[in-house]
Every structure is written in structure tokens, then in C-alpha cells.
Amino acid sequence: MTPTDFLPPPPPPQEHTQAWLSLHLLLLILGQGLG
């Protein structure tokens, strides 16, 4: 399983872009740690 399997669809680019990128990176790191 990859982190993208349980990620929700990204919000529109104009909304919370930085927060989404940070969350995405965090989930990728967690996914690598768990996987």
C-alpha cells in the first residue's frame, strides 16, 4: 500500500496549498516509515 491510496483528493490550488503540500509530505514520510 502506498500513502496515496488513502489520501483524499487535493483541494483547489488556491486553497491551503502550503498546508496540503506539508500534509502530503508528512504522509509520504509516515508511509515510508510504516512501509
C-alpha distance matrix in Angstrom:
0.0 3.8 6.8 8.3 6.6 8.9 11.6 15.0 17.0 19.0 22.6 25.5 26.2 29.3 27.7 26.3 25.0 25.2 23.6 20.6 20.3 20.6 18.0 15.5 16.3 16.1 12.6 11.6 13.6 12.2 8.6 10.2 12.4 10.0 7.8
3.8 0.0 3.8 5.4 5.5 8.0 9.5 13.1 14.8 16.2 19.9 22.7 23.0 26.2 24.7 23.2 21.6 21.8 20.5 17.4 16.7 17.3 15.0 12.1 12.9 13.2 9.8 8.3 10.9 10.3 6.7 8.4 11.3 9.9 8.0
6.8 3.8 0.0 3.8 5.4 6.1 6.6 10.4 12.5 13.5 17.0 20.0 20.3 23.2 21.5 19.8 18.4 18.4 16.8 14.0 13.6 13.8 11.3 8.7 9.9 9.9 6.3 5.8 8.8 8.1 5.3 8.2 10.6 9.7 9.2
8.3 5.4 3.8 0.0 3.8 5.4 5.0 8.3 9.5 10.9 14.6 17.3 17.9 21.1 19.7 18.5 17.0 17.8 16.5 13.1 13.0 14.2 11.8 8.8 10.9 11.8 8.5 8.1 11.7 11.5 9.0 11.5 14.3 13.4 12.6
6.6 5.5 5.4 3.8 0.0 3.8 5.9 8.7 10.5 12.9 16.4 19.4 20.5 23.6 22.0 21.1 20.0 21.0 19.3 16.0 16.4 17.4 14.5 12.1 14.3 14.6 10.9 11.0 14.2 13.1 10.3 13.1 15.5 13.7 12.7
8.9 8.0 6.1 5.4 3.8 0.0 3.8 6.5 9.4 11.8 14.9 18.3 19.7 22.4 20.3 19.2 18.7 19.6 17.4 14.3 15.4 16.0 12.7 11.1 13.7 13.3 9.6 11.0 14.0 12.3 10.3 13.8 15.5 13.6 13.7
11.6 9.5 6.6 5.0 5.9 3.8 0.0 3.8 6.5 8.2 11.4 14.7 16.0 18.7 16.6 15.5 15.0 16.0 14.0 10.7 12.0 13.0 9.8 8.2 11.4 11.5 8.4 10.0 13.3 12.4 11.0 14.4 16.3 15.2 15.5
15.0 13.1 10.4 8.3 8.7 6.5 3.8 0.0 3.8 6.3 8.8 12.2 14.2 16.7 14.4 14.0 14.0 15.8 13.7 10.5 12.7 14.2 11.1 10.1 13.8 14.0 11.5 13.4 16.6 15.7 14.8 18.1 19.9 18.8 19.3
17.0 14.8 12.5 9.5 10.5 9.4 6.5 3.8 0.0 3.8 6.5 9.3 11.5 14.2 12.7 13.0 12.6 15.1 13.8 10.3 12.4 14.7 12.4 11.0 14.7 15.8 13.6 14.9 18.4 18.2 17.1 20.1 22.3 21.6 21.7
19.0 16.2 13.5 10.9 12.9 11.8 8.2 6.3 3.8 0.0 3.8 6.6 8.1 10.9 9.4 9.7 8.9 11.5 10.7 7.2 9.3 12.1 10.5 9.3 12.9 14.4 13.2 14.4 17.6 18.1 17.5 20.1 22.4 22.3 22.5
22.6 19.9 17.0 14.6 16.4 14.9 11.4 8.8 6.5 3.8 0.0 3.8 6.3 8.1 6.2 7.5 7.8 11.0 10.3 7.8 10.6 13.2 12.0 11.8 15.2 16.6 15.9 17.5 20.4 20.8 20.7 23.4 25.4 25.3 25.9
25.5 22.7 20.0 17.3 19.4 18.3 14.7 12.2 9.3 6.6 3.8 0.0 3.8 5.5 5.5 8.2 8.0 11.8 12.1 10.1 12.3 15.2 14.9 14.5 17.6 19.4 19.0 20.2 23.1 23.9 23.8 26.2 28.4 28.6 29.0
26.2 23.0 20.3 17.9 20.5 19.7 16.0 14.2 11.5 8.1 6.3 3.8 0.0 3.8 5.5 7.5 5.8 9.5 11.0 9.4 10.5 13.8 14.3 13.8 16.3 18.6 18.7 19.5 22.2 23.6 23.6 25.6 27.9 28.6 28.9
29.3 26.2 23.2 21.1 23.6 22.4 18.7 16.7 14.2 10.9 8.1 5.5 3.8 0.0 3.8 6.7 6.4 9.8 11.3 10.9 12.4 15.0 15.8 16.1 18.4 20.4 21.0 22.1 24.5 25.8 26.3 28.3 30.3 31.0 31.7
27.7 24.7 21.5 19.7 22.0 20.3 16.6 14.4 12.7 9.4 6.2 5.5 5.5 3.8 0.0 3.8 5.5 8.6 8.9 8.7 11.2 13.3 13.5 14.4 17.0 18.3 18.9 20.5 22.8 23.6 24.4 26.7 28.3 28.9 29.9
26.3 23.2 19.8 18.5 21.1 19.2 15.5 14.0 13.0 9.7 7.5 8.2 7.5 6.7 3.8 0.0 3.8 5.6 5.2 6.0 8.6 9.9 10.4 12.0 14.2 15.2 16.2 18.1 19.9 20.8 21.9 24.2 25.5 26.3 27.6
25.0 21.6 18.4 17.0 20.0 18.7 15.0 14.0 12.6 8.9 7.8 8.0 5.8 6.4 5.5 3.8 0.0 3.8 5.5 5.2 6.2 8.6 9.9 10.4 12.3 14.2 15.2 16.3 18.4 19.8 20.7 22.5 24.3 25.3 26.2
25.2 21.8 18.4 17.8 21.0 19.6 16.0 15.8 15.1 11.5 11.0 11.8 9.5 9.8 8.6 5.6 3.8 0.0 3.8 5.4 5.1 6.1 8.5 9.8 10.6 12.2 14.2 15.3 16.6 18.3 19.7 21.2 22.6 24.1 25.3
23.6 20.5 16.8 16.5 19.3 17.4 14.0 13.7 13.8 10.7 10.3 12.1 11.0 11.3 8.9 5.2 5.5 3.8 0.0 3.8 5.5 5.1 6.1 8.5 9.9 10.5 12.2 14.1 15.4 16.3 18.0 20.0 21.0 22.1 23.7
20.6 17.4 14.0 13.1 16.0 14.3 10.7 10.5 10.3 7.2 7.8 10.1 9.4 10.9 8.7 6.0 5.2 5.4 3.8 0.0 3.8 5.4 5.0 5.9 8.5 9.7 10.4 12.1 14.1 15.0 16.0 18.2 19.7 20.5 21.6
20.3 16.7 13.6 13.0 16.4 15.4 12.0 12.7 12.4 9.3 10.6 12.3 10.5 12.4 11.2 8.6 6.2 5.1 5.5 3.8 0.0 3.8 5.4 5.0 6.1 8.5 9.8 10.4 12.3 14.1 15.0 16.5 18.3 19.7 20.5
20.6 17.3 13.8 14.2 17.4 16.0 13.0 14.2 14.7 12.1 13.2 15.2 13.8 15.0 13.3 9.9 8.6 6.1 5.1 5.4 3.8 0.0 3.8 5.4 5.2 6.2 8.6 9.9 10.6 12.2 14.1 15.5 16.5 18.2 19.6
18.0 15.0 11.3 11.8 14.5 12.7 9.8 11.1 12.4 10.5 12.0 14.9 14.3 15.8 13.5 10.4 9.9 8.5 6.1 5.0 5.4 3.8 0.0 3.8 5.4 5.0 6.1 8.5 9.8 10.4 11.9 14.1 15.1 16.0 17.6
15.5 12.1 8.7 8.8 12.1 11.1 8.2 10.1 11.0 9.3 11.8 14.5 13.8 16.1 14.4 12.0 10.4 9.8 8.5 5.9 5.0 5.4 3.8 0.0 3.8 5.4 5.1 6.1 8.7 9.8 10.3 12.3 14.2 15.0 15.9
16.3 12.9 9.9 10.9 14.3 13.7 11.4 13.8 14.7 12.9 15.2 17.6 16.3 18.4 17.0 14.2 12.3 10.6 9.9 8.5 6.1 5.2 5.4 3.8 0.0 3.8 5.4 5.0 6.2 8.6 9.7 10.6 12.3 14.1 15.0
16.1 13.2 9.9 11.8 14.6 13.3 11.5 14.0 15.8 14.4 16.6 19.4 18.6 20.4 18.3 15.2 14.2 12.2 10.5 9.7 8.5 6.2 5.0 5.4 3.8 0.0 3.8 5.4 5.1 6.1 8.5 9.9 10.5 12.1 13.9
12.6 9.8 6.3 8.5 10.9 9.6 8.4 11.5 13.6 13.2 15.9 19.0 18.7 21.0 18.9 16.2 15.2 14.2 12.2 10.4 9.8 8.6 6.1 5.1 5.4 3.8 0.0 3.8 5.4 5.0 5.8 8.5 9.6 10.1 11.6
11.6 8.3 5.8 8.1 11.0 11.0 10.0 13.4 14.9 14.4 17.5 20.2 19.5 22.1 20.5 18.1 16.3 15.3 14.1 12.1 10.4 9.9 8.5 6.1 5.0 5.4 3.8 0.0 3.8 5.5 5.0 6.2 8.6 9.8 10.1
13.6 10.9 8.8 11.7 14.2 14.0 13.3 16.6 18.4 17.6 20.4 23.1 22.2 24.5 22.8 19.9 18.4 16.6 15.4 14.1 12.3 10.6 9.8 8.7 6.2 5.1 5.4 3.8 0.0 3.8 5.4 5.2 6.2 8.6 9.8
12.2 10.3 8.1 11.5 13.1 12.3 12.4 15.7 18.2 18.1 20.8 23.9 23.6 25.8 23.6 20.8 19.8 18.3 16.3 15.0 14.1 12.2 10.4 9.8 8.6 6.1 5.0 5.5 3.8 0.0 3.8 5.4 5.0 6.0 8.3
8.6 6.7 5.3 9.0 10.3 10.3 11.0 14.8 17.1 17.5 20.7 23.8 23.6 26.3 24.4 21.9 20.7 19.7 18.0 16.0 15.0 14.1 11.9 10.3 9.7 8.5 5.8 5.0 5.4 3.8 0.0 3.8 5.4 5.1 5.7
10.2 8.4 8.2 11.5 13.1 13.8 14.4 18.1 20.1 20.1 23.4 26.2 25.6 28.3 26.7 24.2 22.5 21.2 20.0 18.2 16.5 15.5 14.1 12.3 10.6 9.9 8.5 6.2 5.2 5.4 3.8 0.0 3.8 5.5 5.0
12.4 11.3 10.6 14.3 15.5 15.5 16.3 19.9 22.3 22.4 25.4 28.4 27.9 30.3 28.3 25.5 24.3 22.6 21.0 19.7 18.3 16.5 15.1 14.2 12.3 10.5 9.6 8.6 6.2 5.0 5.4 3.8 0.0 3.8 5.6
10.0 9.9 9.7 13.4 13.7 13.6 15.2 18.8 21.6 22.3 25.3 28.6 28.6 31.0 28.9 26.3 25.3 24.1 22.1 20.5 19.7 18.2 16.0 15.0 14.1 12.1 10.1 9.8 8.6 6.0 5.1 5.5 3.8 0.0 3.8
7.8 8.0 9.2 12.6 12.7 13.7 15.5 19.3 21.7 22.5 25.9 29.0 28.9 31.7 29.9 27.6 26.2 25.3 23.7 21.6 20.5 19.6 17.6 15.9 15.0 13.9 11.6 10.1 9.8 8.3 5.7 5.0 5.6 3.8 0.0
